[in-house]
Amino acid sequence: MNPDRALVEAALTNAPGAFERLVREHQGLCWHIIYRIVHHREDAEDLCQETFLRVHRYLHQYRFESALNTWIGQIAYSVALRYMERRRLPLITDTEEMTDISVVENVGDGVDIEAVCMNTEILGHAHDAIGRLPPLQRTLMTLYHVEGLSIADVSRITGLAGGTIKSYLFRARFKLRATLSALLGENQ
């Protein structure tokens, strides 16, 4: 039996510890999505809790059409977007509007940011630089490079087209490269 199906069925029948296990297995993804968007620890904690309350309330509607982590990721993303909308905070800056997606349509999906930043100091600078990106770029970088989700899974979570995601990732990596080059005194 599919592990997601077994866990969901156990949680739906109120098996002891099943929902807690579901939360434990998916809280990292939930945290990454929400924190990268809202960038405020206490609010992110509250929003993660809200996400799992929604998961608990609507778990009976999960239809196994996607992986459980993708479904939970969609809920977390939706909760974080509503937070940003209520506070009228932008997900992207005006200069980040998507104007030419075709330029990055064929960006490869195999870039491993952490492998590029093997040095701990450089990795610390990379995480700081990611933290300074606009919320949407931070989130996409985290989902793709930290969580290791495919472009298709990131698309299912965010509702963005694959080409749009690739474009945002391209721009975010370009900014990171420039920031890290400036910090390390290297030519771009």
N, CA, C and O atoms as a DFTB+ gen file, in Angstrom:
752 C
 N C O
     1  1       0.847      -1.185       0.000
     2  2       0.000       0.000       0.000
     3  2       0.892       1.248       0.000
     4  3       1.934       1.285       0.655
     5  1       0.465       2.245      -0.735
     6  2       1.140       3.535      -0.804
     7  2       1.277       4.108       0.611
     8  3       0.288       4.160       1.341
     9  1       2.499       4.546       1.023
    10  2       2.682       5.087       2.377
    11  2       1.787       6.302       2.659
    12  3       1.298       6.464       3.777
    13  1       1.571       7.157       1.646
    14  2       0.680       8.304       1.837
    15  2      -0.733       7.819       2.143
    16  3      -1.384       8.326       3.056
    17  1      -1.200       6.849       1.387
    18  2      -2.552       6.329       1.571
    19  2      -2.706       5.721       2.965
    20  3      -3.700       5.964       3.649
    21  1      -1.726       4.937       3.376
    22  2      -1.785       4.303       4.692
    23  2      -1.823       5.355       5.801
    24  3      -2.596       5.235       6.751
    25  1      -0.994       6.375       5.675
    26  2      -0.953       7.429       6.688
    27  2      -2.256       8.214       6.714
    28  3      -2.780       8.503       7.790
    29  1      -2.779       8.559       5.561
    30  2      -4.033       9.318       5.497
    31  2      -5.180       8.492       6.067
    32  3      -5.983       8.998       6.850
    33  1      -5.255       7.236       5.678
    34  2      -6.334       6.385       6.194
    35  2      -6.234       6.220       7.700
    36  3      -7.250       6.227       8.395
    37  1      -5.017       6.072       8.211
    38  2      -4.825       5.962       9.661
    39  2      -5.268       7.249      10.359
    40  3      -5.928       7.206      11.397
    41  1      -4.901       8.388       9.783
    42  2      -5.300       9.673      10.380
    43  2      -6.807       9.858      10.325
    44  3      -7.407      10.371      11.269
    45  1      -7.422       9.440       9.221
    46  2      -8.878       9.591       9.091
    47  2      -9.653       8.692      10.058
    48  3     -10.771       9.019      10.457
    49  1      -9.059       7.573      10.426
    50  2      -9.721       6.683      11.386
    51  2      -9.286       6.983      12.816
    52  3      -9.585       6.223      13.737
    53  1      -8.588       8.081      12.991
    54  2      -8.117       8.521      14.311
    55  2      -7.227       7.495      14.996
    56  3      -7.277       7.342      16.216
    57  1      -6.413       6.794      14.216
    58  2      -5.448       5.861      14.791
    59  2      -4.484       6.651      15.679
    60  3      -4.044       7.736      15.300
    61  1      -4.158       6.122      16.840
    62  2      -3.279       6.849      17.765
    63  2      -1.956       7.253      17.095
    64  3      -1.254       6.418      16.525
    65  1      -1.641       8.532      17.177
    66  2      -0.387       9.062      16.673
    67  2      -0.306       9.278      15.168
    68  3       0.700       9.790      14.677
    69  1      -1.335       8.902      14.429
    70  2      -1.259       8.995      12.965
    71  2      -1.175      10.443      12.493
    72  3      -0.322      10.773      11.670
    73  1      -2.040      11.300      12.997
    74  2      -2.000      12.690      12.528
    75  2      -0.716      13.372      12.987
    76  3      -0.150      14.188      12.260
    77  1      -0.258      13.041      14.185
    78  2       1.002      13.602      14.674
    79  2       2.154      13.190      13.758
    80  3       3.045      13.993      13.480
    81  1       2.137      11.945      13.291
    82  2       3.171      11.478      12.365
    83  2       3.093      12.241      11.046
    84  3       4.117      12.620      10.476
    85  1       1.878      12.461      10.570
    86  2       1.674      13.228       9.338
    87  2       2.283      14.621       9.503
    88  3       2.987      15.101       8.614
    89  1       2.016      15.261      10.624
    90  2       2.561      16.599      10.879
    91  2       4.083      16.538      10.922
    92  3       4.752      17.355      10.289
    93  1       4.633      15.581      11.660
    94  2       6.100      15.460      11.763
    95  2       6.747      15.289      10.395
    96  3       7.779      15.897      10.112
    97  1       6.141      14.463       9.547
    98  2       6.728      14.185       8.239
    99  2       6.654      15.373       7.282
   100  3       7.462      15.472       6.360
   101  1       5.699      16.268       7.491
   102  2       5.486      17.342       6.514
   103  2       5.680      18.746       7.089
   104  3       5.492      19.731       6.375
   105  1       6.048      18.851       8.353
   106  2       6.192      20.178       8.951
   107  2       7.381      20.944       8.374
   108  3       7.340      22.173       8.312
   109  1       8.428      20.257       7.956
   110  2       9.579      20.946       7.350
   111  2       9.197      21.637       6.049
   112  3       9.556      22.792       5.820
   113  1       8.477      20.931       5.208
   114  2       8.012      21.518       3.945
   115  2       7.091      22.704       4.223
   116  3       7.228      23.768       3.618
   117  1       6.158      22.506       5.140
   118  2       5.221      23.578       5.497
   119  2       5.998      24.811       5.984
   120  3       5.723      25.932       5.557
   121  1       6.953      24.597       6.867
   122  2       7.749      25.706       7.406
   123  2       8.510      26.406       6.288
   124  3       8.511      27.635       6.218
   125  1       9.157      25.642       5.414
   126  2       9.927      26.257       4.332
   127  2       9.055      27.124       3.442
   128  3       9.440      28.239       3.090
   129  1       7.903      26.628       3.081
   130  2       7.018      27.400       2.214
   131  2       6.582      28.677       2.904
   132  3       6.729      29.770       2.357
   133  1       6.052      28.538       4.092
   134  2       5.472      29.694       4.782
   135  2       6.541      30.692       5.216
   136  3       6.392      31.892       4.986
   137  1       7.607      30.217       5.833
   138  2       8.618      31.151       6.322
   139  2       9.278      31.908       5.184
   140  3       9.561      33.099       5.316
   141  1       9.524      31.242       4.081
   142  2      10.163      31.927       2.960
   143  2       9.259      33.003       2.369
   144  3       9.752      33.971       1.789
   145  1       7.967      32.851       2.507
   146  2       7.056      33.882       2.003
   147  2       6.899      35.006       3.017
   148  3       7.068      36.174       2.667
   149  1       6.577      34.677       4.275
   150  2       6.248      35.728       5.243
   151  2       7.477      36.315       5.922
   152  3       7.464      37.473       6.340
   153  1       8.550      35.513       6.034
   154  2       9.828      35.988       6.567
   155  2       9.704      36.577       7.969
   156  3      10.432      37.506       8.319
   157  1       8.798      36.048       8.761
   158  2       8.625      36.487      10.150
   159  2       8.325      35.243      10.976
   160  3       7.299      34.591      10.783
   161  1       9.224      34.922      11.894
   162  2       9.176      33.648      12.612
   163  2       7.847      33.384      13.331
   164  3       7.245      32.327      13.142
   165  1       7.390      34.324      14.143
   166  2       6.165      34.095      14.926
   167  2       4.941      33.929      14.020
   168  3       4.091      33.073      14.265
   169  1       4.859      34.749      12.979
   170  2       3.744      34.614      12.044
   171  2       3.819      33.285      11.303
   172  3       2.798      32.639      11.067
   173  1       5.024      32.883      10.940
   174  2       5.193      31.603      10.238
   175  2       4.753      30.441      11.132
   176  3       4.119      29.499      10.658
   177  1       5.083      30.505      12.404
   178  2       4.649      29.445      13.327
   179  2       3.130      29.372      13.388
   180  3       2.548      28.289      13.321
   181  1       2.489      30.537      13.515
   182  2       1.022      30.577      13.542
   183  2       0.426      30.045      12.238
   184  3      -0.554      29.300      12.256
   185  1       1.014      30.427      11.124
   186  2       0.493      30.005       9.823
   187  2       0.715      28.510       9.575
   188  3      -0.102      27.866       8.917
   189  1       1.800      27.963      10.092
   190  2       2.005      26.511       9.992
   191  2       0.935      25.780      10.792
   192  3       0.392      24.767      10.352
   193  1       0.650      26.303      11.955
   194  2      -0.405      25.700      12.769
   195  2      -1.751      25.789      12.043
   196  3      -2.517      24.826      12.021
   197  1      -2.026      26.937      11.459
   198  2      -3.258      27.097      10.687
   199  2      -3.301      26.113       9.519
   200  3      -4.352      25.549       9.214
   201  1      -2.158      25.910       8.868
   202  2      -2.090      24.967       7.749
   203  2      -2.480      23.569       8.200
   204  3      -3.288      22.912       7.543
   205  1      -1.920      23.105       9.307
   206  2      -2.225      21.749       9.742
   207  2      -3.640      21.623      10.312
   208  3      -4.217      20.536      10.299
   209  1      -4.192      22.712      10.803
   210  2      -5.615      22.681      11.173
   211  2      -6.465      22.477       9.922
   212  3      -7.437      21.721       9.944
   213  1      -6.100      23.149       8.835
   214  2      -6.820      22.973       7.569
   215  2      -6.619      21.561       7.020
   216  3      -7.558      20.946       6.514
   217  1      -5.400      21.057       7.121
   218  2      -5.130      19.689       6.668
   219  2      -6.021      18.728       7.442
   220  3      -6.635      17.838       6.853
   221  1      -6.094      18.900       8.742
   222  2      -6.923      18.021       9.572
   223  2      -8.391      18.133       9.175
   224  3      -9.088      17.125       9.057
   225  1      -8.852      19.350       8.973
   226  2     -10.254      19.579       8.633
   227  2     -10.623      19.010       7.264
   228  3     -11.728      18.498       7.082
   229  1      -9.706      19.098       6.302
   230  2     -10.032      18.719       4.921
   231  2      -9.350      17.439       4.451
   232  3      -9.394      17.126       3.261
   233  1      -8.726      16.697       5.351
   234  2      -8.010      15.487       4.957
   235  2      -8.929      14.498       4.241
   236  3      -8.487      13.758       3.361
   237  1     -10.182      14.487       4.612
   238  2     -11.128      13.574       3.958
   239  2     -11.333      13.926       2.476
   240  3     -11.849      13.107       1.715
   241  1     -10.938      15.125       2.068
   242  2     -11.082      15.536       0.673
   243  2      -9.844      15.219      -0.170
   244  3      -9.875      15.379      -1.390
   245  1      -8.762      14.776       0.463
   246  2      -7.549      14.420      -0.273
   247  2      -7.850      13.189      -1.121
   248  3      -8.322      12.173      -0.609
   249  1      -7.573      13.286      -2.427
   250  2      -7.961      12.239      -3.380
   251  2      -6.789      11.450      -3.964
   252  3      -6.979      10.679      -4.904
   253  1      -5.590      11.627      -3.428
   254  2      -4.413      10.879      -3.867
   255  2      -4.074      11.132      -5.339
   256  3      -3.444      10.292      -5.981
   257  1      -4.485      12.274      -5.871
   258  2      -4.168      12.627      -7.255
   259  2      -2.764      13.200      -7.368
   260  3      -2.201      13.263      -8.461
   261  1      -2.206      13.612      -6.252
   262  2      -0.826      14.087      -6.186
   263  2      -0.252      13.539      -4.888
   264  3      -0.974      12.978      -4.063
   265  1       1.047      13.708      -4.717
   266  2       1.676      13.261      -3.475
   267  2       1.116      14.069      -2.303
   268  3       0.725      15.225      -2.466
   269  1       1.082      13.458      -1.139
   270  2       0.558      14.123       0.049
   271  2       1.336      15.401       0.350
   272  3       0.743      16.406       0.741
   273  1       2.669      15.374       0.170
   274  2       3.444      16.586       0.442
   275  2       3.073      17.717      -0.515
   276  3       3.121      18.888      -0.137
   277  1       2.709      17.383      -1.737
   278  2       2.283      18.412      -2.692
   279  2       0.957      19.012      -2.254
   280  3       0.779      20.229      -2.307
   281  1       0.031      18.175      -1.824
   282  2      -1.279      18.642      -1.367
   283  2      -1.129      19.541      -0.133
   284  3      -1.746      20.603      -0.052
   285  1      -0.312      19.107       0.814
   286  2      -0.070      19.916       2.020
   287  2       0.665      21.203       1.635
   288  3       0.385      22.268       2.185
   289  1       1.598      21.103       0.698
   290  2       2.309      22.292       0.223
   291  2       1.368      23.311      -0.400
   292  3       1.547      24.516      -0.222
   293  1       0.361      22.827      -1.134
   294  2      -0.632      23.734      -1.727
   295  2      -1.387      24.482      -0.636
   296  3      -1.645      25.679      -0.759
   297  1      -1.735      23.781       0.417
   298  2      -2.460      24.418       1.521
   299  2      -1.567      25.450       2.196
   300  3      -2.005      26.569       2.462
   301  1      -0.324      25.085       2.472
   302  2       0.616      26.021       3.114
   303  2       0.827      27.259       2.253
   304  3       0.839      28.380       2.761
   305  1       0.989      27.058       0.969
   306  2       1.191      28.177       0.049
   307  2      -0.034      29.085       0.040
   308  3       0.098      30.308       0.061
   309  1      -1.202      28.499       0.011
   310  2      -2.442      29.266       0.016
   311  2      -2.590      30.071       1.305
   312  3      -2.981      31.237       1.267
   313  1      -2.281      29.458       2.437
   314  2      -2.361      30.150       3.731
   315  2      -1.385      31.325       3.748
   316  3      -1.735      32.413       4.206
   317  1      -0.172      31.114       3.256
   318  2       0.825      32.186       3.232
   319  2       0.421      33.318       2.281
   320  3       0.619      34.492       2.594
   321  1      -0.139      32.968       1.130
   322  2      -0.591      34.010       0.195
   323  2      -1.697      34.862       0.799
   324  3      -1.695      36.084       0.654
   325  1      -2.643      34.215       1.477
   326  2      -3.713      34.983       2.128
   327  2      -3.148      35.932       3.181
   328  3      -3.624      37.059       3.321
   329  1      -2.147      35.489       3.912
   330  2      -1.479      36.335       4.898
   331  2      -0.895      37.574       4.209
   332  3      -1.081      38.700       4.671
   333  1      -0.189      37.348       3.099
   334  2       0.428      38.464       2.382
   335  2      -0.634      39.411       1.826
   336  3      -0.463      40.629       1.865
   337  1      -1.717      38.860       1.317
   338  2      -2.793      39.693       0.768
   339  2      -3.451      40.531       1.863
   340  3      -3.718      41.717       1.665
   341  1      -3.712      39.910       3.024
   342  2      -4.343      40.649       4.129
   343  2      -3.475      41.820       4.574
   344  3      -3.987      42.868       4.966
   345  1      -2.175      41.639       4.512
   346  2      -1.254      42.699       4.938
   347  2      -0.803      43.577       3.784
   348  3       0.002      44.492       3.956
   349  1      -1.337      43.282       2.602
   350  2      -1.003      44.032       1.382
   351  2       0.505      44.088       1.142
   352  3       1.057      45.134       0.801
   353  1       1.156      42.941       1.329
   354  2       2.586      42.821       1.099
   355  2       2.811      42.172      -0.263
   356  3       2.133      41.202      -0.601
   357  1       3.745      42.689      -1.041
   358  2       3.966      42.130      -2.387
   359  2       4.751      40.814      -2.342
   360  3       5.622      40.626      -1.493
   361  1       4.432      39.923      -3.259
   362  2       5.202      38.694      -3.426
   363  2       6.409      38.927      -4.310
   364  3       7.440      38.271      -4.158
   365  1       6.278      39.853      -5.223
   366  2       7.385      40.213      -6.102
   367  2       7.491      41.724      -6.106
   368  3       6.529      42.430      -5.801
   369  1       8.673      42.212      -6.456
   370  2       8.831      43.651      -6.572
   371  2       8.434      44.055      -7.980
   372  3       8.398      43.217      -8.881
   373  1       8.141      45.313      -8.173
   374  2       7.735      45.789      -9.503
   375  2       8.776      45.475     -10.559
   376  3       8.435      45.221     -11.715
   377  1      10.036      45.492     -10.173
   378  2      11.091      45.219     -11.146
   379  2      11.194      43.736     -11.464
   380  3      11.942      43.349     -12.361
   381  1      10.457      42.903     -10.746
   382  2      10.527      41.462     -10.963
   383  2       9.369      40.945     -11.807
   384  3       9.233      39.733     -11.976
   385  1       8.540      41.821     -12.336
   386  2       7.421      41.360     -13.157
   387  2       7.947      40.509     -14.298
   388  3       9.022      40.769     -14.838
   389  1       7.189      39.505     -14.654
   390  2       7.615      38.584     -15.693
   391  2       7.396      39.236     -17.060
   392  3       6.266      39.515     -17.460
   393  1       8.496      39.468     -17.757
   394  2       8.359      40.094     -19.061
   395  2       8.892      39.224     -20.189
   396  3       8.364      39.271     -21.300
   397  1       9.931      38.429     -19.929
   398  2      10.503      37.639     -21.001
   399  2      10.820      36.232     -20.514
   400  3      11.966      35.922     -20.188
   401  1       9.823      35.403     -20.469
   402  2       9.991      34.042     -19.983
   403  2      10.755      33.198     -20.993
   404  3      11.459      32.267     -20.600
   405  1      10.637      33.496     -22.270
   406  2      11.265      32.662     -23.284
   407  2      12.780      32.588     -23.123
   408  3      13.383      31.598     -23.537
   409  1      13.405      33.590     -22.542
   410  2      14.855      33.606     -22.370
   411  2      15.319      32.438     -21.515
   412  3      16.397      31.890     -21.745
   413  1      14.511      32.051     -20.526
   414  2      14.936      31.004     -19.597
   415  2      14.103      29.746     -19.710
   416  3      14.129      28.906     -18.810
   417  1      13.378      29.601     -20.778
   418  2      12.489      28.452     -20.944
   419  2      13.235      27.130     -20.832
   420  3      12.663      26.132     -20.392
   421  1      14.512      27.112     -21.230
   422  2      15.252      25.857     -21.233
   423  2      16.306      25.773     -20.133
   424  3      17.282      25.036     -20.270
   425  1      16.120      26.524     -19.036
   426  2      17.061      26.450     -17.927
   427  2      17.032      25.035     -17.366
   428  3      15.957      24.482     -17.134
   429  1      18.190      24.452     -17.149
   430  2      18.274      23.087     -16.644
   431  2      17.725      22.961     -15.240
   432  3      17.747      23.916     -14.463
   433  1      17.231      21.769     -14.919
   434  2      16.638      21.518     -13.612
   435  2      17.611      20.887     -12.633
   436  3      17.171      20.440     -11.574
   437  1      18.888      20.822     -12.916
   438  2      19.774      20.062     -12.062
   439  2      20.738      20.866     -11.220
   440  3      21.666      20.282     -10.660
   441  1      20.577      22.164     -11.098
   442  2      21.525      22.976     -10.349
   443  2      21.376      22.661      -8.862
   444  3      20.276      22.741      -8.316
   445  1      22.472      22.306      -8.213
   446  2      22.476      22.008      -6.790
   447  2      23.198      23.140      -6.074
   448  3      24.426      23.165      -6.003
   449  1      22.414      24.076      -5.544
   450  2      22.979      25.267      -4.906
   451  2      23.903      24.885      -3.752
   452  3      24.982      25.461      -3.614
   453  1      23.496      23.921      -2.920
   454  2      24.306      23.558      -1.761
   455  2      25.633      22.939      -2.195
   456  3      26.650      23.147      -1.533
   457  1      25.642      22.183      -3.293
   458  2      26.890      21.598      -3.769
   459  2      27.841      22.693      -4.246
   460  3      29.057      22.582      -4.086
   461  1      27.285      23.737      -4.824
   462  2      28.094      24.862      -5.288
   463  2      28.692      25.605      -4.096
   464  3      29.772      26.187      -4.196
   465  1      27.999      25.581      -2.993
   466  2      28.406      26.330      -1.792
   467  2      28.901      25.389      -0.702
   468  3      28.416      25.450       0.428
   469  1      29.840      24.537      -1.011
   470  2      30.314      23.547      -0.038
   471  2      30.920      24.216       1.200
   472  3      30.765      23.705       2.309
   473  1      31.578      25.301       1.034
   474  2      32.201      25.994       2.142
   475  2      31.121      26.546       3.067
   476  3      30.191      27.204       2.603
   477  1      31.233      26.288       4.367
   478  2      30.217      26.704       5.333
   479  2      29.991      28.205       5.330
   480  3      28.850      28.660       5.418
   481  1      31.054      28.972       5.230
   482  2      30.912      30.428       5.220
   483  2      30.137      30.880       3.985
   484  3      29.245      31.723       4.076
   485  1      30.482      30.321       2.847
   486  2      29.790      30.666       1.613
   487  2      28.328      30.242       1.711
   488  3      27.439      30.971       1.270
   489  1      28.076      29.068       2.286
   490  2      26.704      28.593       2.454
   491  2      25.903      29.556       3.327
   492  3      24.738      29.836       3.045
   493  1      26.534      30.063       4.392
   494  2      25.871      31.051       5.254
   495  2      25.523      32.313       4.479
   496  3      24.429      32.859       4.620
   497  1      26.475      32.775       3.649
   498  2      26.211      33.944       2.809
   499  2      25.085      33.651       1.810
   500  3      24.247      34.509       1.535
   501  1      25.082      32.422       1.271
   502  2      24.038      32.053       0.303
   503  2      22.661      32.080       0.964
   504  3      21.701      32.588       0.386
   505  1      22.567      31.530       2.182
   506  2      21.269      31.547       2.882
   507  2      20.844      32.980       3.204
   508  3      19.663      33.316       3.106
   509  1      21.804      33.824       3.587
   510  2      21.474      35.236       3.832
   511  2      20.985      35.906       2.552
   512  3      20.013      36.661       2.566
   513  1      21.668      35.621       1.446
   514  2      21.284      36.214       0.159
   515  2      19.909      35.723      -0.276
   516  3      19.117      36.501      -0.807
   517  1      19.615      34.447      -0.060
   518  2      18.279      33.921      -0.372
   519  2      17.236      34.651       0.459
   520  3      16.154      34.973      -0.031
   521  1      17.566      34.909       1.720
   522  2      16.640      35.615       2.603
   523  2      16.315      37.025       2.153
   524  3      15.284      37.578       2.536
   525  1      17.191      37.618       1.337
   526  2      16.956      38.977       0.850
   527  2      16.198      39.015      -0.473
   528  3      15.846      40.090      -0.958
   529  1      15.948      37.852      -1.051
   530  2      15.170      37.806      -2.297
   531  2      13.714      38.145      -2.006
   532  3      13.273      38.029      -0.862
   533  1      12.962      38.561      -3.021
   534  2      11.519      38.760      -2.833
   535  2      10.867      37.440      -2.390
   536  3      11.367      36.365      -2.721
   537  1       9.763      37.513      -1.649
   538  2       9.144      36.308      -1.076
   539  2       8.899      35.168      -2.060
   540  3       9.156      34.010      -1.733
   541  1       8.412      35.471      -3.243
   542  2       8.125      34.401      -4.187
   543  2       9.410      33.706      -4.638
   544  3       9.449      32.479      -4.726
   545  1      10.451      34.471      -4.922
   546  2      11.716      33.872      -5.333
   547  2      12.325      33.045      -4.200
   548  3      12.855      31.959      -4.437
   549  1      12.249      33.561      -2.964
   550  2      12.749      32.799      -1.802
   551  2      12.049      31.457      -1.715
   552  3      12.676      30.419      -1.506
   553  1      10.729      31.500      -1.882
   554  2       9.932      30.283      -1.757
   555  2      10.272      29.288      -2.854
   556  3      10.472      28.104      -2.582
   557  1      10.337      29.759      -4.080
   558  2      10.643      28.858      -5.189
   559  2      12.037      28.265      -5.050
   560  3      12.228      27.077      -5.309
   561  1      13.011      29.069      -4.646
   562  2      14.366      28.562      -4.429
   563  2      14.357      27.474      -3.359
   564  3      15.017      26.446      -3.510
   565  1      13.624      27.695      -2.296
   566  2      13.571      26.721      -1.210
   567  2      12.886      25.438      -1.651
   568  3      13.386      24.346      -1.384
   569  1      11.751      25.558      -2.320
   570  2      11.040      24.362      -2.763
   571  2      11.886      23.544      -3.724
   572  3      11.954      22.320      -3.619
   573  1      12.525      24.225      -4.656
   574  2      13.259      23.531      -5.693
   575  2      14.629      23.046      -5.219
   576  3      14.983      21.885      -5.420
   577  1      15.397      23.937      -4.590
   578  2      16.775      23.597      -4.258
   579  2      16.938      22.981      -2.877
   580  3      17.819      22.142      -2.688
   581  1      16.122      23.368      -1.912
   582  2      16.269      22.815      -0.565
   583  2      15.394      21.576      -0.384
   584  3      15.868      20.537       0.077
   585  1      14.133      21.687      -0.743
   586  2      13.216      20.553      -0.615
   587  2      13.417      19.531      -1.730
   588  3      13.006      18.378      -1.594
   589  1      14.041      19.940      -2.823
   590  2      14.316      19.017      -3.920
   591  2      13.087      18.622      -4.719
   592  3      13.058      17.554      -5.330
   593  1      12.065      19.484      -4.720
   594  2      10.863      19.185      -5.495
   595  2      11.101      19.460      -6.975
   596  3      11.904      20.320      -7.336
   597  1      10.409      18.737      -7.810
   598  2      10.513      18.956      -9.249
   599  2       9.772      20.236      -9.633
   600  3       8.962      20.755      -8.864
   601  1      10.061      20.731     -10.824
   602  2       9.343      21.905     -11.337
   603  2       7.845      21.599     -11.377
   604  3       7.028      22.464     -11.063
   605  1       7.483      20.377     -11.761
   606  2       6.066      19.996     -11.821
   607  2       5.423      20.052     -10.445
   608  3       4.297      20.532     -10.314
   609  1       6.118      19.569      -9.410
   610  2       5.556      19.623      -8.055
   611  2       5.464      21.065      -7.551
   612  3       4.481      21.444      -6.915
   613  1       6.489      21.861      -7.837
   614  2       6.442      23.275      -7.441
   615  2       5.271      23.952      -8.148
   616  3       4.584      24.785      -7.556
   617  1       5.046      23.601      -9.396
   618  2       3.925      24.154     -10.152
   619  2       2.590      23.771      -9.517
   620  3       1.689      24.603      -9.411
   621  1       2.464      22.504      -9.094
   622  2       1.220      22.073      -8.452
   623  2       0.985      22.808      -7.142
   624  3      -0.153      23.143      -6.813
   625  1       2.051      23.060      -6.393
   626  2       1.919      23.757      -5.109
   627  2       1.543      25.216      -5.316
   628  3       0.640      25.729      -4.656
   629  1       2.238      25.886      -6.235
   630  2       2.072      27.335      -6.389
   631  2       1.023      27.735      -7.408
   632  3       0.512      28.854      -7.368
   633  1       0.699      26.832      -8.321
   634  2      -0.238      27.179      -9.383
   635  2       0.426      27.967     -10.506
   636  3      -0.250      28.417     -11.431
   637  1       1.733      28.134     -10.433
   638  2       2.466      28.855     -11.480
   639  2       2.856      27.897     -12.592
   640  3       3.074      26.710     -12.347
   641  1       2.944      28.400     -13.794
   642  2       3.380      27.591     -14.929
   643  2       4.857      27.236     -14.775
   644  3       5.623      27.985     -14.168
   645  1       5.249      26.096     -15.326
   646  2       6.632      25.644     -15.237
   647  2       7.625      26.656     -15.780
   648  3       8.676      26.875     -15.177
   649  1       7.305      27.281     -16.917
   650  2       8.186      28.285     -17.497
   651  2       8.345      29.499     -16.597
   652  3       9.427      30.081     -16.515
   653  1       7.283      29.874     -15.930
   654  2       7.327      31.010     -15.007
   655  2       8.228      30.672     -13.825
   656  3       9.034      31.495     -13.392
   657  1       8.083      29.457     -13.308
   658  2       8.929      29.025     -12.192
   659  2      10.387      29.032     -12.619
   660  3      11.244      29.518     -11.881
   661  1      10.681      28.503     -13.794
   662  2      12.062      28.483     -14.286
   663  2      12.607      29.891     -14.428
   664  3      13.775      30.144     -14.129
   665  1      11.772      30.802     -14.879
   666  2      12.205      32.185     -15.031
   667  2      12.544      32.805     -13.673
   668  3      13.581      33.449     -13.513
   669  1      11.656      32.598     -12.702
   670  2      11.932      33.127     -11.352
   671  2      13.200      32.505     -10.782
   672  3      14.007      33.204     -10.170
   673  1      13.387      31.199     -10.975
   674  2      14.587      30.534     -10.466
   675  2      15.833      31.086     -11.159
   676  3      16.856      31.312     -10.512
   677  1      15.749      31.301     -12.465
   678  2      16.870      31.863     -13.209
   679  2      17.244      33.231     -12.643
   680  3      18.416      33.508     -12.387
   681  1      16.243      34.077     -12.453
   682  2      16.502      35.427     -11.938
   683  2      17.041      35.388     -10.517
   684  3      17.932      36.160     -10.162
   685  1      16.498      34.489      -9.706
   686  2      16.968      34.372      -8.320
   687  2      18.421      33.894      -8.290
   688  3      19.230      34.427      -7.531
   689  1      18.758      32.900      -9.106
   690  2      20.139      32.413      -9.152
   691  2      21.077      33.498      -9.664
   692  3      22.206      33.619      -9.188
   693  1      20.616      34.290     -10.633
   694  2      21.427      35.390     -11.152
   695  2      21.723      36.385     -10.026
   696  3      22.862      36.825      -9.867
   697  1      20.695      36.739      -9.244
   698  2      20.889      37.662      -8.119
   699  2      21.833      37.069      -7.080
   700  3      22.707      37.760      -6.556
   701  1      21.650      35.789      -6.787
   702  2      22.513      35.139      -5.799
   703  2      23.963      35.124      -6.271
   704  3      24.879      35.396      -5.495
   705  1      24.162      34.808      -7.533
   706  2      25.505      34.778      -8.095
   707  2      26.156      36.156      -7.965
   708  3      27.316      36.267      -7.568
   709  1      25.405      37.197      -8.300
   710  2      25.940      38.561      -8.213
   711  2      26.245      38.939      -6.767
   712  3      27.287      39.529      -6.484
   713  1      25.342      38.603      -5.860
   714  2      25.538      38.923      -4.444
   715  2      26.750      38.192      -3.884
   716  3      27.580      38.791      -3.200
   717  1      26.851      36.900      -4.174
   718  2      27.970      36.118      -3.655
   719  2      29.287      36.543      -4.295
   720  3      30.317      36.570      -3.621
   721  1      29.270      36.871      -5.569
   722  2      30.495      37.346      -6.227
   723  2      30.974      38.644      -5.594
   724  3      32.173      38.834      -5.390
   725  1      30.043      39.536      -5.284
   726  2      30.404      40.809      -4.647
   727  2      30.981      40.554      -3.253
   728  3      31.971      41.173      -2.863
   729  1      30.356      39.639      -2.506
   730  2      30.841      39.325      -1.157
   731  2      32.218      38.685      -1.178
   732  3      33.046      38.946      -0.305
   733  1      32.461      37.848      -2.177
   734  2      33.726      37.117      -2.246
   735  2      34.765      37.844      -3.085
   736  3      35.894      37.373      -3.224
   737  1      34.390      38.996      -3.649
   738  2      35.328      39.789      -4.438
   739  2      35.713      39.150      -5.758
   740  3      36.823      39.353      -6.249
   741  1      34.798      38.375      -6.336
   742  2      35.097      37.709      -7.594
   743  2      34.415      38.438      -8.729
   744  3      33.450      39.175      -8.523
   745  1      34.928      38.226      -9.936
   746  2      34.283      38.771     -11.131
   747  2      33.080      37.915     -11.460
   748  3      33.099      36.703     -11.247
   749  1      32.034      38.534     -11.976
   750  2      30.825      37.784     -12.316
   751  2      31.021      37.028     -13.565
   752  3      30.110      36.333     -14.015
